[in-house]
Amino acid sequence: MQKKINKNSKIFLAGHNGLVGSAIYRKLKFDGYKNVVVKTKKELDLRDQKRVFLFFKKKKFHAVINAAATVGGIHANNKYKADFIYNNISIQSNIIHASYLNNVEHMIFLGSSCVYPKNSKQPIKEKYLLSGELEKTNEPYAIAKIAGIKMCESYNSQYGTNYKCLMPTNTYGPNDNYDLLTSHFYPALIRKVHEAKINKKKNITIWGNGKSYRELIYVDDLADACIYFLKKKTKHSLINIGSNEERRIIDYAKFVIKKVGVKIKIKLDKKKPNGTFRKKLDTNLANKYGWKAKISLDQGFDKVYRSFLSNS
Ligand SMILES: NC(=O)c1ccc[n+]([C@@H]2O[C@H](COP(=O)([O-])OP(=O)(O)OC[C@H]3O[C@@H](n4cnc5c(N)ncnc54)[C@H](OP(=O)(O)O)[C@@H]3O)[C@@H](O)[C@H]2O)c1
């Protein structure tokens, strides 16, 4: 019988400085969780199995949220393939196995919508995992994340643990990566439009033909889902987290231009890759368990742009 999580439960939040981890940290603090343990990469490199195992043995956590990973957009995924597969497999294997060895009862493992096949039926249901070929540009990252899902499922089946895998769609919010080469498309778009405004430029260039569809979720909604499902008893361990906010990349560009209030043209760099054409998640399962995203694209933009301006 597993002990329920309460406000005094000892929780290890891995990756608390990142986009997703920092939102989860804010939410845990706001909700009154008193015993949340965090470590920067400098303090504890989660790829170091020996140190991770010692850390877990000493701390005796009740629950773990793993938001630590090597993450990036299409360019970073394509260029640093070895880092993406090695770092992610190491981090997640160490955390999952150390959790099992030290009787951690509840875990959230974060994956991504790119674990699903490139030409998947839409909207993508959890059961479509491994039903077709992956997108080549992020295959090593997706393979690492699929290994994490299969590890959680296997430990649940063999050892009776309650390790859940949440598959979020593209996420944005404060503490995102705005580097134009390694970031995801949406923070890059916000930066390009903002800089065009400041530098009085007449146009921005976006990668690919702009016709690919993307679904976006504001990071506070994802943080809410992580804590909701950490506590929730579910039959399923693989659960999609989406928002139903889906548009073509070109339409996001028009949206951001309108919100920032500039008159600029959009140029397309068709030599750059388009990525997967569409990856709309089916979120019926999460909805059936009582969870739904609440923050609209409009509200999310206002929040993220405020935080972008205060840091630029
Ligand atoms: N961003 C998205 O659009 C998106 C979408 C779907 C799913 N996700 C998932 O959400 C999770 C978090 O993503 P994110 O966007 O928040 O990433 P992020 O902003 O890059 O943050 C990653 C965090 O991981 C930590 N980290 C990386 N390598 C580490 C290591 N070797 N040892 C210890 N800590 C390490 C970093 O710590 P330091 O700050 O100390 O370096 C950082 O806090 C990932 O699993 C990702 O797959 C993200």
The ligand as an SDF file (V2000), in Angstrom:
LIG
                    3D

 48 52  0  0  0  0  0  0  0  0999 V2000
   10.6990   22.7660  -23.4040 N   0  0  0  0  0  0  0  0  0  0  0  0
    9.7510   22.0810  -23.9930 C   0  0  0  0  0  0  0  0  0  0  0  0
    9.1190   22.5280  -24.9760 O   0  0  0  0  0  0  0  0  0  0  0  0
    9.3800   20.7090  -23.5110 C   0  0  0  0  0  0  0  0  0  0  0  0
    8.3120   20.0900  -24.1200 C   0  0  0  0  0  0  0  0  0  0  0  0
    7.9570   18.8280  -23.7160 C   0  0  0  0  0  0  0  0  0  0  0  0
    8.6650   18.2180  -22.7140 C   0  0  0  0  0  0  0  0  0  0  0  0
    9.6910   18.8100  -22.1100 N   0  0  0  0  0  0  0  0  0  0  0  0
   10.4120   18.0440  -21.0850 C   0  0  0  0  0  0  0  0  0  0  0  0
   10.4940   18.7140  -19.8500 O   0  0  0  0  0  0  0  0  0  0  0  0
   11.7430   18.4190  -19.2210 C   0  0  0  0  0  0  0  0  0  0  0  0
   12.4400   19.7210  -18.8600 C   0  0  0  0  0  0  0  0  0  0  0  0
   12.6480   20.4890  -20.0450 O   0  0  0  0  0  0  0  0  0  0  0  0
   13.0100   22.0440  -19.9880 P   0  0  0  0  0  0  0  0  0  0  0  0
   12.5100   22.6260  -21.2550 O   0  0  0  0  0  0  0  0  0  0  0  0
   12.6090   22.6130  -18.6740 O   0  0  0  0  0  0  0  0  0  0  0  0
   14.6110   21.9900  -20.0550 O   0  0  0  0  0  0  0  0  0  0  0  0
   15.6770   23.1120  -19.6180 P   0  0  0  0  0  0  0  0  0  0  0  0
   15.0260   24.4330  -19.4990 O   0  0  0  0  0  0  0  0  0  0  0  0
   16.8300   22.9620  -20.5260 O   0  0  0  0  0  0  0  0  0  0  0  0
   16.1100   22.6490  -18.1560 O   0  0  0  0  0  0  0  0  0  0  0  0
   16.7850   21.4520  -17.9580 C   0  0  0  0  0  0  0  0  0  0  0  0
   17.2210   21.3380  -16.5100 C   0  0  0  0  0  0  0  0  0  0  0  0
   17.9180   20.1010  -16.4050 O   0  0  0  0  0  0  0  0  0  0  0  0
   19.0660   20.3080  -15.6270 C   0  0  0  0  0  0  0  0  0  0  0  0
   20.1080   19.3820  -16.0710 N   0  0  0  0  0  0  0  0  0  0  0  0
   20.5160   19.1390  -17.3590 C   0  0  0  0  0  0  0  0  0  0  0  0
   21.5030   18.2380  -17.3620 N   0  0  0  0  0  0  0  0  0  0  0  0
   21.7360   17.9020  -16.0590 C   0  0  0  0  0  0  0  0  0  0  0  0
   22.6430   17.0340  -15.4130 C   0  0  0  0  0  0  0  0  0  0  0  0
   23.5320   16.3010  -16.1150 N   0  0  0  0  0  0  0  0  0  0  0  0
   22.6150   16.9500  -14.0600 N   0  0  0  0  0  0  0  0  0  0  0  0
   21.7430   17.6920  -13.3490 C   0  0  0  0  0  0  0  0  0  0  0  0
   20.8340   18.5300  -13.9040 N   0  0  0  0  0  0  0  0  0  0  0  0
   20.8460   18.6300  -15.2440 C   0  0  0  0  0  0  0  0  0  0  0  0
   19.4920   21.7470  -15.8360 C   0  0  0  0  0  0  0  0  0  0  0  0
   20.1730   22.1290  -14.6710 O   0  0  0  0  0  0  0  0  0  0  0  0
   21.1160   23.4470  -14.5320 P   0  0  0  0  0  0  0  0  0  0  0  0
   20.1770   24.5980  -14.7170 O   0  0  0  0  0  0  0  0  0  0  0  0
   21.6830   23.3690  -13.1550 O   0  0  0  0  0  0  0  0  0  0  0  0
   22.1260   23.3350  -15.6340 O   0  0  0  0  0  0  0  0  0  0  0  0
   18.1370   22.4380  -16.0220 C   0  0  0  0  0  0  0  0  0  0  0  0
   17.6700   22.8940  -14.7740 O   0  0  0  0  0  0  0  0  0  0  0  0
   12.5290   17.5480  -20.1980 C   0  0  0  0  0  0  0  0  0  0  0  0
   12.4180   16.2120  -19.8290 O   0  0  0  0  0  0  0  0  0  0  0  0
   11.8400   17.7580  -21.5180 C   0  0  0  0  0  0  0  0  0  0  0  0
   11.8880   16.6190  -22.3150 O   0  0  0  0  0  0  0  0  0  0  0  0
   10.0810   20.0670  -22.4850 C   0  0  0  0  0  0  0  0  0  0  0  0
  1  2  1  0
  2  3  2  0
  2  4  1  0
  4  5  1  0
  4 48  2  0
  5  6  2  0
  6  7  1  0
  7  8  2  0
  8  9  1  0
  8 48  1  0
  9 10  1  0
  9 46  1  0
 10 11  1  0
 11 12  1  0
 11 44  1  0
 12 13  1  0
 13 14  1  0
 14 15  2  0
 14 16  1  0
 14 17  1  0
 17 18  1  0
 18 19  2  0
 18 20  1  0
 18 21  1  0
 21 22  1  0
 22 23  1  0
 23 24  1  0
 23 42  1  0
 24 25  1  0
 25 26  1  0
 25 36  1  0
 26 27  1  0
 26 35  1  0
 27 28  2  0
 28 29  1  0
 29 30  1  0
 29 35  2  0
 30 31  1  0
 30 32  2  0
 32 33  1  0
 33 34  2  0
 34 35  1  0
 36 37  1  0
 36 42  1  0
 37 38  1  0
 38 39  2  0
 38 40  1  0
 38 41  1  0
 42 43  1  0
 44 45  1  0
 44 46  1  0
 46 47  1  0
M  CHG  2   8   1  16  -1
M  END
$$$$
